[in-house]
Amino acid sequence: MSEPHAIQIIIQIAGAAALLIWAVRLVRTGVERGFAAPMRIWLRQSAKNRVLAAGTGMGAAVLLQSATAVTVLVSNFVSKGGLATATGLAILLGADVGSAVVTQLLMVRQPLLIPLLLVIGVTVFLRGDGSNMRQIGRILIGLALIFVSLDMIRGATEPMISNPGTQAIMAYLGSDLLTAFVIGAVFAWGVHSSVAAVLLFVTLAGQSILPTPASAAMILGANLGGGVIAFVLTYSALIASRRMVMANLILRGGGAALVLLLIAAMPDLLTQLGATPARQAINLHLAFNVALALVALPFVGPITAVVSYFIPERPDSLGGLEVASALDPALLDRPQRAIDCAARELLGMGQKIEQMLITVEPLYDQWNTATASLIVDQDKAVKQTHLEIKLYLARLGQKGMGEDLSSRSMELASISSSLDSASDAIARIMLELAKRLDLQNVQFSPRGREEIRDFTDRVQSNVQLALNVMMNQNPAEARELVEAKEKVRKVEQKLQRNHIGRLREGLAESIETSNIHQETLRALKQINTAFSMVGHPILLKSGDLLKSRLT
């Protein structure tokens, strides 16, 4: 193989692999943008038993094309106390199985599938009404591009099959399974997608480029790499989430290492998994994750207990330090830097309110005076921050600014006022409503409580999105945030109708808690509206938002 030809092949393989990685991400972002809120509700409701939790995790991973994405979602629930660590681990075990099922589905080769997915996907994306339809189009386009990339890999690697140099390198990997295992783990971690890594390795095995033992070792390594990705992404999470992710990493990585030793000692085992090298490799991936889930699922409780022993709660060594304000008076003579400082302080204000919303929701089930006092103190801190931001921006305006910076200053002041109203809704409305439930010794009906919890999840998801938009000023995410406001309005109206229906049926719990239920929904809607204001200035600049609804 001449040098120019070799370079051409390498470029073709690299381009095909890049398309594969991007296409997998395209599908995942489509699902996240269009269906994140229902999926969050679905995952949280799976806490009833471990089998259901594992099944839910598997379904979520199939939809998201990623066990890592499921891990990040579940980590948020565990951090907030919405899921036990053991239940979260059960979901992750199911998600690993779902990730393996995805690779099985994506290896299907149908000549008409690619053009059919492209035609339908592009049509839905361009002509679909509403954000969700566009995301469905995005998902279909992503699936088509995955199949295209796999065909590109097959075509690009055909000249390598009979090349002596390639055969020597691959033969070495077939004999040195530890090196192949490490390469698989590093590649999966590097591309941040175990699904993309496994598809690439299986395709190379199907082309007879990778020996079957080497492809098996690299796929097992990709399982370790997938666990490392989740560990890194959740490293700064609360201790309960990190215990869950660490337990999954130990199970997945340790199990992969044990299976690697088994294959090294008994390579003929792979022939039991299929008739072709590609089928053996991909079936190994599925069999490994299914077996791991079946073995570990009954013991998720003891496993998390052991991990908790080795990862204890850490004392707050920084408890006496206060967070310094970003509002630096010395920068008032440098308007752009001062505006950036105000934006940083506003982001911190939003994060405080997010924590208040997370903390107030459990008080509807069990009142805690100490927790309520913390929320009140946080509200006072938010109000003080709001005042300081207004005064800082007012002093900045006295120095004189250009039109753009002056407009940005007004936007920040407006957003600060909106966030202050969100803090009010939590501390003065939701906190009072939760206290009334305790004082009157009443409870929501089971269905009513579930609706409140699901609606809170939806609002929390939008709050997180708003904070992201505050940081990145991304017009696409800003549009998603503002569109979510309309979805929340419709859901709130539907839940109000459901509540009225329960009153008509004469449910005692619904009658006793009627006002509290309805006022809680309105407060959550108010919080969502306040945070959606973050996206308005961005969309006004991009021309995606009308200045008035009047015709």
DRENKEFI-567389 format. One line per 5 residues: number of its first residue (from 1); for each residue x negated, y negated, z of C-alpha. Coordinates in steps of 0.2 Angstrom, whole numbers. Layout:
residues N
NUM = X,Y,Z; ... .
This chain:
residues 551
1 = 0,0,0; -8,-16,-6; -10,-31,6; 3,-43,-2; 15,-28,-3 .
6 = 13,-25,16; 15,-43,20; 31,-43,10; 38,-28,19; 34,-35,36 .
11 = 43,-51,32; 58,-42,26; 59,-31,41; 56,-46,52; 70,-56,43 .
16 = 82,-41,45; 78,-39,63; 81,-57,66; 98,-56,57; 102,-41,68 .
21 = 98,-51,84; 108,-66,79; 123,-56,72; 124,-47,89; 124,-64,98 .
26 = 137,-71,86; 149,-57,91; 146,-60,109; 148,-79,109; 164,-77,99 .
31 = 171,-66,113; 165,-77,127; 172,-93,119; 188,-86,114; 192,-74,128 .
36 = 181,-78,143; 195,-82,155; 206,-67,152; 190,-56,153; 185,-64,170 .
41 = 203,-60,176; 202,-42,170; 185,-39,178; 191,-46,195; 207,-35,195 .
46 = 196,-19,192; 191,-19,211; 206,-7,215; 195,8,213; 178,13,206 .
51 = 184,23,191; 194,8,186; 180,-3,189; 168,7,178; 181,8,164 .
56 = 184,-10,164; 165,-13,163; 164,-2,149; 178,-11,139; 170,-28,143 .
61 = 153,-22,136; 161,-15,120; 170,-32,117; 154,-43,122; 142,-31,113 .
66 = 131,-33,129; 130,-25,146; 119,-40,151; 133,-52,147; 145,-42,159 .
71 = 131,-42,172; 131,-61,172; 150,-62,173; 151,-49,188; 136,-58,196 .
76 = 147,-74,198; 161,-64,206; 150,-55,218; 142,-72,223; 159,-79,227 .
81 = 164,-64,237; 178,-59,224; 170,-42,222; 161,-31,234; 143,-27,229 .
86 = 147,-8,227; 162,-12,215; 151,-24,205; 138,-9,203; 152,2,197 .
91 = 156,-11,184; 138,-12,178; 137,7,177; 152,7,166; 145,-8,156 .
96 = 130,2,152; 141,16,145; 150,3,135; 134,-4,128; 130,14,122 .
101 = 147,16,114; 144,0,104; 129,7,96; 138,22,91; 152,11,83 .
106 = 139,0,74; 130,15,66; 146,19,55; 142,16,37; 157,13,26 .
111 = 154,4,9; 169,-6,9; 168,-11,28; 155,-26,25; 165,-35,11 .
116 = 181,-32,20; 175,-39,37; 167,-54,28; 183,-58,18; 195,-57,33 .
121 = 182,-65,45; 179,-80,34; 197,-82,30; 202,-82,48; 188,-93,53 .
126 = 192,-107,40; 211,-106,40; 215,-99,58; 226,-111,69; 218,-113,86 .
131 = 201,-109,94; 205,-91,97; 209,-87,79; 192,-95,74; 183,-85,87 .
136 = 191,-69,80; 184,-74,63; 167,-77,71; 167,-60,78; 172,-51,62 .
141 = 158,-61,53; 146,-56,66; 151,-38,64; 148,-39,45; 131,-47,47 .
146 = 126,-33,59; 130,-20,46; 121,-31,33; 105,-32,44; 105,-13,46 .
151 = 106,-10,28; 92,-23,25; 81,-13,38; 84,3,29; 80,-5,12 .
156 = 64,-14,18; 57,2,27; 59,14,13; 42,10,5; 34,14,22 .
161 = 40,32,23; 26,39,13; 13,27,18; -2,36,26; -6,21,38 .
166 = 12,20,44; 13,39,46; -3,39,57; 4,25,68; 21,33,71 .
171 = 13,50,74; 3,42,88; 19,35,95; 26,52,94; 12,59,104 .
176 = 11,45,117; 28,43,123; 23,32,138; 17,19,125; 33,20,115 .
181 = 43,19,131; 34,2,136; 36,-5,118; 54,-1,118; 56,-10,135 .
186 = 46,-25,130; 55,-27,114; 72,-26,122; 67,-39,135; 59,-50,121 .
191 = 75,-50,110; 87,-51,125; 98,-37,118; 96,-19,121; 110,-16,108 .
196 = 99,-24,95; 84,-15,100; 93,2,100; 100,-1,83; 83,-5,76 .
201 = 75,11,84; 89,22,78; 88,15,60; 69,18,60; 72,36,66 .
206 = 85,38,52; 72,33,39; 60,46,46; 48,32,50; 49,35,69 .
211 = 47,53,75; 62,58,85; 52,59,102; 45,42,99; 63,34,95 .
216 = 70,43,110; 56,36,121; 59,18,114; 77,19,117; 75,25,135 .
221 = 63,10,136; 76,-2,129; 87,4,144; 74,-2,156; 72,-18,146 .
226 = 90,-21,147; 90,-20,166; 75,-32,167; 85,-45,156; 99,-45,169 .
231 = 87,-45,183; 79,-61,177; 95,-70,172; 102,-67,189; 86,-70,199 .
236 = 92,-86,207; 109,-79,211; 115,-76,229; 108,-61,238; 123,-50,236 .
241 = 122,-52,217; 104,-48,217; 106,-32,227; 119,-26,214; 108,-30,199 .
246 = 92,-23,207; 102,-7,211; 107,-5,193; 89,-9,187; 82,5,199 .
251 = 95,17,193; 94,13,174; 75,11,174; 71,26,186; 83,37,177 .
256 = 76,32,160; 58,37,167; 64,53,173; 72,58,156; 56,53,148 .
261 = 46,65,158; 59,78,154; 58,75,135; 39,76,136; 40,93,145 .
266 = 54,100,134; 55,91,117; 66,104,110; 80,97,121; 83,83,108 .
271 = 88,96,95; 104,99,105; 110,81,103; 112,81,84; 108,88,67 .
276 = 97,72,61; 84,62,70; 95,46,70; 110,56,78; 99,64,91 .
281 = 92,47,96; 108,38,97; 117,52,106; 103,52,118; 107,34,122 .
286 = 125,38,125; 122,54,135; 109,46,146; 121,32,151; 136,43,153 .
291 = 126,55,164; 119,41,174; 137,34,177; 144,51,182; 130,55,194 .
296 = 129,37,202; 147,32,203; 152,42,218; 137,35,228; 138,17,224 .
301 = 142,13,242; 126,22,249; 115,16,235; 120,-3,238; 117,0,257 .
306 = 100,7,254; 96,-8,242; 103,-20,255; 91,-13,268; 76,-17,257 .
311 = 83,-34,251; 89,-42,268; 97,-59,270; 83,-72,270; 84,-86,283 .
316 = 86,-104,276; 68,-110,278; 73,-127,270; 88,-130,281; 81,-147,288 .
321 = 78,-154,271; 90,-166,262; 92,-167,244; 86,-184,238; 97,-195,227 .
326 = 93,-197,209; 98,-215,209; 81,-223,209; 83,-242,211; 65,-244,204 .
331 = 72,-239,187; 85,-252,185; 73,-262,174; 72,-247,162; 91,-245,157 .
336 = 89,-228,148; 80,-220,163; 92,-227,175; 107,-220,164; 98,-203,165 .
341 = 97,-204,184; 115,-208,185; 119,-193,174; 108,-182,185; 117,-188,201 .
346 = 134,-185,192; 129,-167,188; 125,-164,207; 142,-172,211; 151,-159,199 .
351 = 141,-145,207; 147,-150,224; 165,-150,219; 163,-133,210; 157,-126,227 .
356 = 172,-133,236; 184,-125,223; 175,-108,226; 176,-110,245; 194,-116,246 .
361 = 202,-101,237; 199,-88,251; 207,-99,264; 224,-95,256; 221,-77,262 .
366 = 213,-81,279; 211,-98,287; 194,-103,294; 192,-119,303; 174,-120,301 .
371 = 175,-117,282; 188,-130,281; 177,-142,290; 163,-139,278; 175,-143,263 .
376 = 180,-160,272; 162,-164,274; 158,-160,256; 172,-171,250; 165,-186,261 .
381 = 148,-183,252; 156,-183,235; 165,-199,239; 149,-207,245; 140,-201,229 .
386 = 155,-208,218; 153,-225,227; 134,-225,225; 135,-221,206; 148,-235,204 .
391 = 137,-247,213; 121,-241,204; 129,-243,187; 136,-260,192; 119,-266,197 .
396 = 112,-259,180; 125,-269,171; 119,-285,179; 102,-282,171; 109,-282,154 .
401 = 110,-268,142; 113,-264,123; 130,-259,117; 126,-240,117; 119,-240,135 .
406 = 133,-250,141; 146,-238,133; 137,-223,141; 137,-232,158; 156,-234,157 .
411 = 158,-216,152; 148,-210,167; 158,-222,179; 174,-215,171; 169,-197,173 .
416 = 163,-200,191; 181,-207,195; 189,-191,187; 178,-180,197; 182,-189,213 .
421 = 200,-186,210; 196,-167,208; 187,-167,225; 203,-176,232; 214,-162,225 .
426 = 204,-149,234; 201,-157,251; 218,-166,253; 230,-155,243; 223,-137,242 .
431 = 215,-137,259; 231,-144,267; 242,-131,258; 231,-116,264; 232,-123,281 .
436 = 251,-123,280; 251,-105,275; 242,-101,291; 252,-112,302; 269,-106,296 .
441 = 262,-88,296; 269,-85,278; 261,-77,263; 263,-77,244; 272,-63,236 .
446 = 259,-50,229; 263,-56,211; 262,-74,216; 246,-72,225; 238,-64,210 .
451 = 244,-78,198; 236,-91,210; 220,-81,210; 220,-78,191; 224,-97,188 .
456 = 209,-102,199; 198,-91,190; 203,-99,174; 200,-116,181; 183,-111,189 .
461 = 177,-105,171; 182,-122,164; 173,-131,178; 157,-121,174; 159,-126,155 .
466 = 161,-144,160; 145,-144,170; 136,-136,155; 143,-149,143; 137,-163,155 .
471 = 119,-156,153; 118,-152,135; 131,-164,127; 135,-151,115; 150,-156,103 .
476 = 156,-138,100; 157,-134,119; 165,-151,122; 178,-146,110; 180,-129,118 .
481 = 182,-138,135; 196,-150,129; 205,-136,120; 205,-127,137; 214,-141,145 .
486 = 229,-138,133; 228,-119,137; 228,-122,156; 243,-134,154; 253,-120,145 .
491 = 248,-106,157; 253,-118,172; 270,-120,164; 272,-101,161; 267,-98,180 .
496 = 279,-111,186; 293,-102,176; 288,-85,183; 289,-92,200; 306,-99,197 .
501 = 311,-82,191; 306,-74,207; 316,-87,217; 331,-81,207; 328,-63,212 .
506 = 328,-69,230; 311,-63,235; 308,-69,253; 290,-72,251; 293,-83,235 .
511 = 306,-93,244; 296,-96,260; 280,-101,250; 289,-110,235; 282,-127,238 .
516 = 265,-122,242; 264,-111,226; 270,-124,215; 259,-138,222; 244,-127,222 .
521 = 246,-124,203; 248,-143,200; 232,-146,210; 222,-134,200; 229,-141,184 .
526 = 223,-158,191; 206,-152,194; 205,-144,177; 211,-161,169; 198,-170,179 .
531 = 183,-160,173; 190,-159,155; 186,-178,154; 168,-174,153; 171,-169,134 .
536 = 181,-184,129; 166,-196,126; 157,-183,116; 172,-179,105; 176,-198,102 .
541 = 158,-201,95; 159,-185,84; 176,-191,78; 185,-175,84; 196,-184,96 .
546 = 210,-196,92; 210,-212,102; 229,-211,104; 242,-197,103; 255,-209,95 .
551 = 259,-207,77 .
